[in-house]
Amino acid sequence: MKAFRVLKDGDRFRGTIWCLWNSTAFSRWAKETDRKLWEETLEISTHIYEDSAKAIVGLPITGGQPGVVGGGGCDVRKLYFLARHRKPKVIVETGVSAGYSSRAFLEAIRANGIGRLYSSDLPLHLTREQVGCIVPSSMRNDWELYYDGDAKNIPLILATVPRVDLFHYDSEKSVDAKRRVIGLIRQKMPVNGLIVVDDIDRDGYFRELSSHSPQDSMVFRNVGVIGIQSGSQVGAAREE
């Protein structure tokens, strides 16, 4: 079914081919960057997925089954590793759902001993109480969760934080929405800030974004990152 959608949608087909051609295997890059941290990442991600499998049972999102109507998970390994490696003081994300990305960031914040997470969500398929259900209460002191959608939430968050060190986009998939939100975020991002965009195979937005700084961008399957040095593995093996 997904293959049919990709073939039918011209933008998505081109985006998928571009991602495949430019992708670096994240596991290989992470091992070369910090092997010990990668081993830690695998251990933490296993715990996250084990906890989430119990927490999302019956929810109308991917993995909750049956009656799936909304998206759910993400590759928590990428987010945890990047946050642990860069040790950001301020993390902002859009798109929470059950809280896979939020849990990954909060685990990294706890391990780093520094940082705060600001999350923007708009509950559509989940209730407010269900949003972020993967995150235990013991980890919520470093978390501020906003529920009114990016158009309202992002300006409120940016008015609160001094800067944004790491930003993760995984909410509305339209190019206009990405361009608008990331444009706002970059106004408060230092030169060494990190931008992570999920589902970049859906359109050409990340190609446009990364073209301005190709030496500082990488593609890890369908996740694009701005703010890290690209290496010799671009165009190499597919994601492991």
N, C-alpha and C positions, 0 to 999 in steps of 0.2 A: 504493500500500500504506500509506504513512504517513497519507494523508488518511483512509483507511478506519479506521485505528487511532484517529485523533483523533475521528472522528464516533462511533465505538463507545464510547469512554471519556468519560463525562460530565465528570469532573474535568479531563481533558486538553482537551476541547472548550472548556470555560469558561476554562481557563488560556490557551489559544491565542487566544481572542477578546479576553481582557483584555490580553494582551501586544500584540496588533495595535492595539488602541485606545489604549494608553498608550505605545507605542514611539516613541522618537526615533532618527533615523538617526545612527548613531555617527560616520560619516565627516563629516557636517555639524557635529555637536557638536565633534569633535576639531579640525576646521579652524578653527572659531571660537575654540576654546580656545587652540590653538597651531599655526598653519599649518606652521611650519618643522618642528616635532616630528612632525606628521602625515606630512609628506613623508619624513622619516627612518623613520617607522614602516612606511610602504609599502615602502621599500627593504629594511629588515631582514626584514619578513615574507616578501618574495619569496625571500630567501636561505633562510629557515627551511623554507619549503614545497619549495624545490628540493632541499635536503638530505634532508628527510624522505621525499620520493618515492623516493629511492634506499635509505634506511635501512630502510623498512618493507616492502619487496618480499617477499612470501611469508609475512608475519606474519598471524595469524588475527584481524585487526582491520580496521576500515573503512579502505579505501585500500590494504590489503595484497593483497587478492584472490589467488586465489579462496578460497572456504570461510570467509567472514567469520562470526565468532561474537561478537566484542566491539567496543566503541566505540573510536574512535581519536583523531580530531583535535578541534580547537577553533579559534575565531577568534583567532589569536595577535596580531592587530592591537590588539584591545581590551586584552589583558593587557600587551603591551609598552608601549603608549601610557600606560596608567594608571600603570604602575610607573615609567616614565621621568618622567612629570609629577609624581608625588607623592614620588618618591625615598625609598621606605621602607627603613628599616634592617633590619627583620625581615619576611620574607614567609613565610606558611605556606599550603600548598595540600593538598587531598585529591584523589586520583585522578591518577595519572601516566600509566599505559599506556606508549605509546612515547615520551612526553615532549614533546609540543607545548607545553603550558603551561609546563613546566619550562624548556624552551629559551627561550621568550619572556621569562620572568622573569630568567633568567640573562643573556640578552643585555642586558636593561635594567640589571641590576646592574653589568655590565661597563661600560656606557656611563655610568652614574651615578657609577661609582667608589666605590660604597658599597652595602652590603647583604649579606644572607645568606638563602638559600632553604632551607626545611625542608619536605619532601614526605612525605605519607603515602600508601601504596599497599598493595594486597593482590593479588599476582599471581594471576590466574585463568586468563586466556587466553594470557598470556606467561610465560616463565620469568624468574627474577630477573635473568639476564644480559640479557634483551631489554627489560626495563622501563627506560625512559629512553634507549633506544638512539639517539634523535635528538640527544641532548646529547653533544658531543665531549669527550674527556678533558681538553682544554685549558680547559674551562669548569666543571669539577667541583670546584674548590677551594672555591667559595662555596656548595656544595650538600651537604645532609645528607638522605639518602633512607632512609625507614623502610618495612619490608615486611610488617608484621603486622596491617594493618587499622586503621581509625580508632579503634576501641574501645581498642586498646593504644597505638597510635602517638601520638594526640593528647595524652593525659596525659603521655607521655614528652617530647614536644616542648615542651609548656607548662611542664614542670619545668625545661627547659633555657634557654628564652628569657626575657628581662626583660619583653617585651611583644610584641604582634603589631600591626604597622602596616598590613599588607595581608593579607587572607585570601581565598583562592579555593576555593570548594566545587564539586567535580565528581566525587563518588564515589557512594555508595549513594543511590538516588533517593527513598527513602521519606521522608515528612514527618517521622516520628519521628527518623530518623537525622539529617536536616538540623537539626531543632530541638535535638537533643542536642549535636551537634558545635558548632554556632554559639553555643549557650548557653555552652559551655566557653570558646570563643575570646573571646567578648565580655568575659569576666572579666579578660582580659589585654590588652584593646584600649583605647587612649586614645580620647578623645572625637572626635578627628579621624581615627580609623582608617577603613579602607576594607574593605568586604565585597563580594565579587563572587560571585554564585551563577549557575551555568550551568543550562540546561534548566528555566527557571522556568515554561515553558508546560505542564509535566506535571501540575501540581497548584496549589493555592492558597497554598502556604507563603509565597512571596515577597510575595504580596498582604498576608498577615497581618504579615509582618516589616516591610514598608514602611509599613503603615498607622500605625505608631507614630512615624514621622518622614517623612511624605510630602514635606516640603520638602527633604529631604536624600537622596532616592532617585530613581533613573532606571532606565528600561527600555530596553535596546538589543536589540531583536528578542527573542531568548529568553534574554538575559543580564540579570540585575538587579544594580544597584550601590547600596549604601547608603554614604553618606558624601560624596556630591557634590551640589552645588546643582542642583535641577531647574530647567529654564528654560522658555522660551516654546514650545519645540519639542515638548513632550509632546503626543502625539496627532497629530503631524505626519507627514511622509513616512515610508514604510517604509524599512527598512535598505537602503542602496545597495550 
